[in-house]
Amino acid sequence: MMVSGVLGGLALAIWLYLVLARGGFWLGRERDDRDEPAATPEVWPEVVAVVPARNEADVIVRSIGSLLAQDYPGPFRIVLVDDQSDDGTGEVALAIDHAGRLEVMASAPRPSGWTGKLWAVSQGVERAGGTPRYLLLTDADIGHAPQNLRRLVMRAEAEGRVLTSLMVRLHCATWPERLLIPAFVYFFEMLFPFAWVNRPGKVAAGAGGCMLVRRDALAAAGGIASIRGEIIDDCALARRLKGQGPIWLGLTTRAESLRPYTSFGEIGRMVSRSAYAQLGYSPLILIGCVLGMGLTYLAPPLVALFGEGPGRLAAVAAWLLMAVSFLPTLKLYRCSPLWGPALPLIGLLYTVFTVDSAVQVWRGRGGMWKGRAQAMAS
């Protein structure tokens, strides 16, 4: 009874803190369609989209097509950096550009110390030149609604943001996606409560699929070179930029990931790519993370089902808080609320993915992306 009482009480305390005192992360109130600026800029500033692409021929028509279809009133062009693709990505993209707004450049060989994506982004930023006020850093597998850039610029101009970033809507149609993808967003918001990101303070984060960056702030922060070896490059860039001015991060349905995840393995590899980097490549922090995940996600159902006394009641309450806090994210992704009680299982799977991330780094295959192991941990 004593063990169940301690575990149940600790789990309940954790969930009371998460629900009541962590920036209301679970409510998902930071949305790009809420509290939008109504005023339009007197002069629409120049924007250049920088798109790194490596073997993206299967989605590049939809992603670049969505950028070419933007209803942005000001000067806008696109630089696609073809990162040594062997599937004709650049040629496929150029074939749909009938207005001459797309430039495709071949990436130079990657220098030591750079991740492939950031080296491509750096070259695209340099090619954009010194005239644009903003750079739209977006991935080659992201589709944008026609009004997305216009609304991003309106917010950035009205609120003086040096970074305006959107957590794009991830693909969520297959059964593995419905089990694991909403939780990916939920856990990200838990780590970096958007309300804390969007106000002055140390908490900073960005979502790499859609980041509108003020060019002068990026230069003042040291440019892309200042984060050249980062695996979690979006959050690293956000930390650099928050030192230059206010940033904003929110959820959206105006931009979405075009690539589906058809299996648990694909999602697991996506998580494993950066999970150990988030822990600073520290074995001690990894052990603490595993123990913390066990106490937070596994203890409530185990004690609720097999414990007794007050500890059991506390565990039931913790499990209920857990499930209820997951509901807004499930609603955003149009998933059944019955997935809420499954969060302990989902937490267990993400713990496995995190451990696998460490194992891959120890094997020299950390940060694997498009055939490249990019983790820089020693």
C-alpha positions in Angstrom: 0.0 0.0 0.0 2.9 2.4 0.8 4.4 1.9 -2.7 1.1 2.5 -4.5 0.4 5.5 -2.3 3.8 7.1 -3.1 3.5 6.4 -6.8 -0.1 7.5 -7.1 0.5 10.6 -5.1 3.6 11.6 -7.2 1.8 10.9 -10.4 -1.1 13.0 -9.4 1.2 15.9 -8.3 2.9 15.8 -11.7 -0.3 15.9 -13.6 -1.8 18.7 -11.5 1.4 20.7 -12.3 1.2 20.0 -16.0 -2.5 20.8 -16.3 -2.6 23.8 -14.0 0.8 25.4 -14.1 2.6 24.7 -17.4 1.3 27.5 -19.5 -2.0 25.8 -20.4 -0.1 24.0 -23.1 -2.7 21.3 -23.5 -5.5 23.8 -24.4 -3.9 24.7 -27.8 -5.0 28.3 -27.6 -2.2 29.6 -29.7 -3.6 29.3 -33.2 -2.9 31.4 -36.3 -6.7 31.8 -36.8 -7.2 33.5 -33.4 -6.5 37.1 -32.6 -5.3 37.8 -36.1 -4.1 41.3 -36.9 -6.7 43.1 -39.0 -4.4 45.8 -40.3 -2.5 45.3 -43.5 1.0 46.7 -44.1 1.1 50.0 -46.0 3.8 48.5 -48.1 4.0 44.7 -48.4 7.7 43.8 -47.8 9.7 41.5 -50.1 9.8 37.8 -49.1 12.0 35.0 -50.4 11.1 31.4 -49.6 14.0 29.1 -49.0 13.2 25.4 -49.5 15.9 22.7 -49.0 15.1 19.5 -50.9 16.7 16.1 -51.1 14.9 13.4 -53.1 11.4 15.0 -52.7 10.1 14.3 -56.3 7.0 12.6 -54.9 5.8 15.7 -53.1 7.6 18.6 -54.7 4.9 19.5 -57.2 2.3 20.0 -54.4 4.6 21.8 -52.0 6.2 24.2 -54.6 2.9 24.5 -56.3 1.3 25.7 -53.1 4.0 28.4 -52.7 3.6 29.5 -56.3 -0.1 29.9 -55.6 0.3 32.3 -52.7 -1.9 35.4 -52.9 0.8 37.5 -51.4 0.5 41.2 -52.6 4.2 42.0 -52.3 7.3 40.8 -54.1 7.8 37.1 -53.6 10.1 34.5 -55.0 11.3 31.0 -54.2 14.8 29.5 -53.9 14.8 25.7 -53.9 18.2 24.2 -52.9 18.5 20.8 -54.5 20.6 18.9 -52.0 22.2 16.3 -54.2 18.9 14.6 -55.2 19.0 11.7 -57.5 15.3 11.5 -58.3 15.0 14.7 -60.4 13.6 16.9 -57.7 14.8 20.1 -59.2 13.7 19.3 -62.7 10.2 18.3 -61.5 9.9 21.6 -59.6 11.0 23.8 -62.4 8.4 22.2 -64.8 5.5 23.8 -62.9 7.0 27.3 -62.6 5.3 29.3 -65.4 5.9 32.7 -63.9 9.6 32.7 -63.4 9.4 33.0 -59.6 11.3 29.8 -58.8 15.0 29.4 -58.8 16.5 26.0 -58.4 20.2 25.9 -57.3 22.4 22.8 -56.8 23.9 22.5 -53.3 27.6 22.5 -53.0 29.4 19.7 -51.2 28.6 19.8 -47.5 31.4 21.0 -45.3 32.4 19.2 -42.1 30.4 20.2 -39.1 27.2 21.0 -41.0 24.0 19.0 -41.1 22.7 18.6 -44.7 19.5 20.6 -44.3 21.2 23.6 -42.6 23.9 23.7 -45.3 21.2 23.8 -47.9 19.3 26.5 -46.1 22.4 28.5 -45.6 23.1 28.5 -49.4 19.5 29.5 -50.1 19.6 32.4 -47.6 22.8 33.6 -49.3 21.2 33.3 -52.7 18.1 35.3 -51.5 20.4 38.3 -51.2 20.1 41.4 -49.1 16.8 42.9 -50.4 14.1 40.8 -48.8 12.8 41.8 -45.4 11.6 38.3 -44.6 12.7 34.8 -45.4 10.2 32.0 -45.4 12.1 28.9 -44.3 9.9 25.9 -45.2 10.4 22.2 -46.0 9.9 20.5 -49.3 7.1 18.3 -48.0 4.8 21.1 -46.7 1.7 22.4 -48.5 0.5 26.0 -47.8 -2.9 27.4 -48.2 -3.0 30.4 -50.6 -3.4 33.0 -47.8 -0.7 31.5 -45.5 2.2 33.8 -46.3 0.0 36.9 -46.3 -1.3 36.2 -42.8 2.2 35.3 -41.6 3.5 38.7 -42.8 0.6 40.6 -41.3 1.2 39.1 -37.9 5.0 39.7 -38.1 4.6 43.3 -39.2 1.8 44.2 -36.7 3.5 42.6 -33.7 7.1 43.2 -34.6 8.1 39.5 -34.6 11.5 38.5 -35.7 10.2 34.9 -36.0 6.7 33.8 -36.8 6.4 30.1 -36.9 3.6 27.6 -37.4 3.3 24.0 -36.2 1.9 22.6 -39.4 -0.8 20.0 -39.4 0.9 16.7 -39.6 -0.6 13.9 -41.8 -3.0 11.9 -39.7 -5.0 9.3 -41.6 -3.5 5.9 -41.0 -4.0 3.9 -37.8 -0.3 4.4 -36.7 -0.7 8.1 -37.3 -3.8 8.4 -35.3 -2.1 6.6 -32.4 1.1 8.5 -32.4 1.0 11.8 -34.4 -1.4 13.9 -32.2 0.8 12.9 -29.2 3.9 14.2 -31.1 2.3 17.7 -31.1 1.0 17.3 -27.6 4.5 16.4 -26.2 6.1 19.2 -28.2 3.7 21.7 -26.6 4.4 20.2 -23.2 8.1 20.7 -23.7 7.7 24.2 -25.1 4.4 25.7 -23.9 3.5 28.1 -26.8 2.2 30.7 -24.4 5.7 30.9 -22.8 7.4 30.9 -26.2 5.3 33.9 -27.3 6.1 36.1 -24.3 9.4 37.5 -23.0 11.5 34.9 -21.3 13.9 32.1 -21.9 11.6 29.6 -23.4 12.0 29.5 -27.2 10.9 27.1 -29.9 10.0 27.0 -33.5 8.5 24.6 -36.0 10.8 24.0 -38.9 8.1 23.3 -41.4 7.0 26.9 -41.6 9.2 29.8 -40.2 9.0 33.4 -41.3 12.3 35.0 -40.3 13.3 38.6 -40.4 16.5 38.7 -42.5 18.2 41.4 -40.4 17.5 39.6 -37.2 18.9 36.3 -38.6 22.1 38.1 -39.6 22.4 39.8 -36.2 22.0 36.4 -34.6 24.9 34.9 -36.5 23.1 33.5 -39.5 22.4 29.8 -40.2 26.1 29.1 -39.5 25.5 29.8 -35.8 23.4 26.6 -35.6 25.2 24.6 -38.4 25.5 21.4 -36.4 22.1 21.3 -34.7 19.8 18.4 -35.2 16.8 20.2 -33.7 17.5 23.2 -35.8 14.2 24.9 -35.6 14.3 25.3 -31.8 18.0 26.2 -31.9 17.2 29.0 -34.4 14.3 30.2 -32.3 16.6 30.5 -29.3 19.1 32.6 -31.3 16.3 34.8 -32.7 14.6 35.4 -29.4 17.7 37.3 -28.3 17.0 39.7 -31.2 13.3 40.3 -30.5 9.9 38.7 -29.9 8.9 35.5 -31.5 5.6 33.7 -32.0 4.7 30.0 -32.4 1.2 28.7 -33.0 -0.8 25.8 -34.4 -2.3 26.0 -37.9 -4.4 24.2 -40.4 -3.2 26.6 -43.2 0.0 24.5 -43.7 0.2 20.8 -43.6 2.7 18.0 -44.0 2.2 16.2 -47.3 4.0 13.0 -46.5 2.1 10.2 -44.8 3.6 7.8 -42.2 2.2 4.4 -43.0 3.9 2.3 -40.2 5.0 2.5 -36.6 8.5 2.2 -37.8 8.4 5.3 -39.9 7.0 7.4 -37.1 9.5 5.8 -34.7 12.4 6.8 -37.0 11.1 10.3 -37.2 11.0 10.6 -33.4 14.3 8.8 -32.9 16.1 11.2 -35.3 16.2 14.0 -32.7 15.1 12.6 -29.4 18.5 12.0 -27.9 19.7 15.3 -29.1 16.9 16.9 -27.1 18.5 15.3 -24.0 21.9 16.8 -24.8 23.3 13.3 -25.7 23.5 12.6 -21.9 23.2 9.0 -20.7 22.3 10.3 -17.2 19.5 12.6 -18.6 18.3 9.6 -20.6 18.0 7.5 -17.5 16.2 10.3 -15.8 13.9 10.7 -18.8 13.0 7.0 -18.8 12.2 7.1 -15.1 10.2 10.3 -15.4 8.2 8.9 -18.3 7.5 5.8 -16.3 6.3 7.7 -13.3 4.2 10.2 -15.4 2.6 7.8 -17.9 2.9 4.2 -16.7 2.4 4.6 -13.0 -1.2 6.0 -13.2 -2.7 3.1 -15.0 -0.7 0.4 -13.2 -1.5 1.8 -9.7 -5.1 2.4 -10.8 -5.5 -1.2 -11.9 -3.4 -3.0 -9.3 -2.9 -0.6 -6.4 -5.1 0.0 -3.4 -6.2 2.7 -0.9 -5.6 6.4 -1.4 -2.8 5.8 -3.9 -5.2 4.0 -6.2 -7.6 6.9 -6.1 -4.8 9.4 -6.8 -3.6 7.3 -9.7 -7.2 7.2 -11.2 -7.3 11.0 -10.9 -3.9 11.3 -12.6 -5.0 9.0 -15.4 -8.2 11.1 -15.8 -6.3 14.4 -16.0 -3.9 12.9 -18.5 -6.8 11.7 -20.8 -8.7 15.0 -20.5 -5.6 17.1 -21.2 -5.1 15.2 -24.5 -8.7 15.9 -25.8 -8.0 19.4 -27.4 -5.1 17.9 -29.5 -7.3 14.9 -30.5 -10.0 17.3 -31.5 -7.6 19.4 -33.6 -6.6 16.2 -35.4 -10.2 14.9 -35.7 -9.4 11.8 -33.7 -11.8 10.0 -31.3 -11.6 11.1 -27.7 -11.3 7.4 -26.9 -7.6 7.8 -27.7 -7.3 9.8 -24.5 -7.0 6.9 -22.1 -4.4 5.3 -24.4 -1.9 8.1 -23.6 0.0 5.8 -21.2 0.6 3.3 -24.0 1.6 6.1 -26.3 4.0 7.5 -23.7 5.6 4.0 -23.5 6.1 3.9 -27.2 7.7 7.4 -27.2 10.0 6.2 -24.4 11.1 3.3 -26.6 11.7 5.7 -29.5 13.9 7.8 -27.2 16.0 4.9 -26.0 16.3 3.8 -29.6 17.5 7.3 -30.5 20.3 7.0 -28.0 21.2 3.5 -29.3 21.4 4.9 -32.9 23.8 7.7 -31.8 26.0 5.2 -29.9 26.1 3.1 -33.1 27.2 6.1 -35.2 23.8 6.3 -36.9 22.3 9.2 -35.0 20.1 11.8 -36.7 19.6 9.6 -39.7 18.0 11.5 -42.5 17.9 10.6 -46.2 20.8 8.3 -45.8 22.9 10.6 -43.7 23.8 10.2 -40.0 24.0 13.7 -38.8 24.1 13.6 -35.0 27.3 15.4 -33.8 27.6 13.8 -30.3 31.0 12.3 -29.4 
